[in-house]
């Protein structure tokens, strides 16, 4: 079979076939009287073997070794190909993500594209200061796609940069909430914490609804941040979690402040006071926790809290009794 016919049937160009011959990969069986290369059926099979190995990513040098060296072991080379392929896929995926984010920003011109690229590069910088500047710029200059900000805040370990990113997200509207909600379900505890803290700084009813849902999270840290945020928003659903935080000494001072804020509503004040009293009476509550609960009663107005403090002034735990007496003195002086 002549080279032209081989090229048509194999899909390998005549030029490439001549290159294979020069490298010694596929040598024609001979030539016609006119000087044309002739290929046998065995040559054709070898061409297909060459193409199959090239399709795996092997170099032509490695293809030759694989076909001609009986001692050539493929395992190590295949492992290397797997690694290089993964690296290439990761690089291509990163590029695709960047292009998609640039497209989502709907740039008006190439100047906008360049600014977006610069901000995306800044968000991915190894310098915390550069990331922070990029985060602050994201809400002031060309809008950075929300997806990029969410990805940045969920992976950010520097407290100052994370704060700037949460601020930028809060300016971006509610589009980020669905992505942050996915972060609440992450298998990584630090990602879940970053997600709930970001949602806590987002205004609006949709963010509040997500925080309500987060009260049922199996992650105690997520529940705590959600409760503190909801307490500041006047959502009474947070009361049980805030009471638990005082008992368990988890951000207990912040939890007591949140309960004080909620207690501005008379109905909530009675509910909070009743909850504090209930936990004080619980047999499993240790002495330090009872003291913290008594201190929390200080900022809860209403008759229920006052009656509880009067009773606690005679508590068997001297520290609890002294705290209750002191708080009653302050209340009587108001």
Secondary structure, DSSP 8 states (H G I E B T S, - for coil): -BHHHHHHHH---HHHHHHHHHHTSS--SEE-TT--EE--HHHHHHHHHHHHHHHTT--HHHHHHHHH-TT--HHHHHHHHHHHHHHHHHHHHHHHHHHHHHHHTT-SSHHHHHHHHHHHHHHT-S-HHHHHHHHHHHTTSS---HHHHHHHHHH---HHHHHHHHHHHHHS-GGGHHHHHHHHT-SSHHHHHHHHHHHHT--SHHHHHHHHHHTT-S-HHHHHHHHHHHHHTT-GGGHHHHHHHHHHTSSHHHHHHHHHHHTTSHHHHHHHHHHHHHHHH-TT--HHHHHHHHHHHTT--SHHHHHHHHHHTT-SSHHHHHHHHHHHHHHHT-
